[in-house]
Amino acid sequence: MITRKEYHVGDKVFLYHSCLKLFPGKLRFCWIEPFIVSNVFPYGAVEITSLETNKVHKVNGHRLKTFYERWTTELTAFVELTEPIYEA
């Protein structure tokens, strides 16, 4: 029941930081900086580009997680509700 991850060129993703963990800690952040997907190869390989250094890495798609940006208040609409008027 594992779902397939699909990435498209231009998506922002996090990369899993798979270093040797000699001192495991609860608060260790194991997903590093957002990257941009620059190319998607068949069989799950993905080429990503760093936003800070512009370095290109070719990684397995299982090591990536989609980066969701926060909602902005500019995209939401404000609707004012009034009391209904009932006629008898």
CYANA upper distance limits for C-alpha pairs under 8 A (distance plus 0.5 A):
  5 LYS  CA     61 GLY  CA      8.00
  5 LYS  CA     62 HIS  CA      8.36
  7 TYR  CA     11 ASP  CA      7.18
  7 TYR  CA     37 VAL  CA      7.92
  7 TYR  CA     40 VAL  CA      7.63
  8 HIS  CA     37 VAL  CA      7.30
  8 HIS  CA     39 ASN  CA      8.26
  8 HIS  CA     40 VAL  CA      7.41
  9 VAL  CA     36 ILE  CA      8.17
  9 VAL  CA     37 VAL  CA      5.57
  9 VAL  CA     38 SER  CA      5.75
  9 VAL  CA     39 ASN  CA      6.33
  9 VAL  CA     40 VAL  CA      7.50
 10 GLY  CA     36 ILE  CA      6.22
 10 GLY  CA     37 VAL  CA      5.78
 10 GLY  CA     38 SER  CA      6.87
 11 ASP  CA     36 ILE  CA      6.16
 11 ASP  CA     37 VAL  CA      5.96
 11 ASP  CA     66 THR  CA      8.17
 11 ASP  CA     67 PHE  CA      8.43
 12 LYS  CA     34 PRO  CA      6.53
 12 LYS  CA     35 PHE  CA      6.01
 12 LYS  CA     36 ILE  CA      5.14
 12 LYS  CA     37 VAL  CA      6.93
 12 LYS  CA     66 THR  CA      6.88
 12 LYS  CA     67 PHE  CA      5.80
 12 LYS  CA     68 TYR  CA      8.21
 13 VAL  CA     34 PRO  CA      5.81
 13 VAL  CA     35 PHE  CA      5.76
 13 VAL  CA     36 ILE  CA      6.79
 13 VAL  CA     37 VAL  CA      7.73
 13 VAL  CA     64 LEU  CA      6.67
 13 VAL  CA     65 LYS  CA      5.94
 13 VAL  CA     66 THR  CA      5.00
 13 VAL  CA     67 PHE  CA      5.19
 14 PHE  CA     31 TRP  CA      6.32
 14 PHE  CA     32 ILE  CA      6.33
 14 PHE  CA     33 GLU  CA      6.46
 14 PHE  CA     34 PRO  CA      5.32
 14 PHE  CA     35 PHE  CA      6.68
 14 PHE  CA     64 LEU  CA      6.09
 14 PHE  CA     65 LYS  CA      5.64
 14 PHE  CA     66 THR  CA      6.82
 14 PHE  CA     67 PHE  CA      6.59
 15 LEU  CA     31 TRP  CA      6.01
 15 LEU  CA     32 ILE  CA      5.98
 15 LEU  CA     33 GLU  CA      7.61
 15 LEU  CA     34 PRO  CA      7.84
 15 LEU  CA     35 PHE  CA      8.01
 15 LEU  CA     63 ARG  CA      6.42
 15 LEU  CA     64 LEU  CA      5.36
 15 LEU  CA     65 LYS  CA      7.16
 16 TYR  CA     30 CYS  CA      6.41
 16 TYR  CA     31 TRP  CA      5.13
 16 TYR  CA     32 ILE  CA      6.94
 16 TYR  CA     63 ARG  CA      5.75
 16 TYR  CA     64 LEU  CA      6.69
 16 TYR  CA     65 LYS  CA      8.27
 17 HIS  CA     30 CYS  CA      5.56
 17 HIS  CA     31 TRP  CA      6.09
 17 HIS  CA     32 ILE  CA      6.74
 18 SER  CA     30 CYS  CA      7.90
 24 PRO  CA     28 ARG  CA      8.19
 33 GLU  CA     50 SER  CA      8.47
 34 PRO  CA     50 SER  CA      7.78
 34 PRO  CA     51 LEU  CA      7.59
 34 PRO  CA     67 PHE  CA      7.37
 35 PHE  CA     48 ILE  CA      6.55
 35 PHE  CA     49 THR  CA      6.06
 35 PHE  CA     50 SER  CA      5.34
 35 PHE  CA     51 LEU  CA      6.36
 36 ILE  CA     48 ILE  CA      6.01
 36 ILE  CA     49 THR  CA      5.76
 36 ILE  CA     50 SER  CA      7.07
 36 ILE  CA     51 LEU  CA      7.49
 37 VAL  CA     46 VAL  CA      7.57
 37 VAL  CA     47 GLU  CA      6.56
 37 VAL  CA     48 ILE  CA      4.96
 37 VAL  CA     49 THR  CA      6.86
 38 SER  CA     46 VAL  CA      8.39
 38 SER  CA     47 GLU  CA      6.13
 38 SER  CA     48 ILE  CA      5.84
 38 SER  CA     49 THR  CA      6.80
 39 ASN  CA     46 VAL  CA      6.56
 39 ASN  CA     47 GLU  CA      5.47
 39 ASN  CA     48 ILE  CA      7.52
 40 VAL  CA     44 GLY  CA      8.14
 40 VAL  CA     45 ALA  CA      6.88
 40 VAL  CA     46 VAL  CA      5.16
 40 VAL  CA     47 GLU  CA      6.68
 41 PHE  CA     45 ALA  CA      5.62
 41 PHE  CA     46 VAL  CA      6.32
 41 PHE  CA     47 GLU  CA      8.21
 44 GLY  CA     60 ASN  CA      6.54
 44 GLY  CA     61 GLY  CA      5.63
 44 GLY  CA     62 HIS  CA      8.12
 45 ALA  CA     58 LYS  CA      7.38
 45 ALA  CA     59 VAL  CA      6.34
 45 ALA  CA     60 ASN  CA      5.23
 45 ALA  CA     61 GLY  CA      6.03
 46 VAL  CA     58 LYS  CA      6.22
 46 VAL  CA     59 VAL  CA      5.99
 46 VAL  CA     60 ASN  CA      6.58
 46 VAL  CA     61 GLY  CA      6.23
 47 GLU  CA     56 VAL  CA      7.31
 47 GLU  CA     57 HIS  CA      6.10
 47 GLU  CA     58 LYS  CA      4.78
 47 GLU  CA     59 VAL  CA      6.78
 48 ILE  CA     56 VAL  CA      6.18
 48 ILE  CA     57 HIS  CA      5.81
 48 ILE  CA     58 LYS  CA      6.82
 48 ILE  CA     59 VAL  CA      8.07
 49 THR  CA     54 ASN  CA      6.17
 49 THR  CA     55 LYS  CA      6.08
 49 THR  CA     56 VAL  CA      5.01
 49 THR  CA     57 HIS  CA      6.90
 50 SER  CA     54 ASN  CA      5.25
 50 SER  CA     55 LYS  CA      5.91
 50 SER  CA     56 VAL  CA      7.11
 59 VAL  CA     63 ARG  CA      7.73
 60 ASN  CA     64 LEU  CA      8.08
 71 TRP  CA     75 LEU  CA      8.27
 72 THR  CA     76 THR  CA      8.00
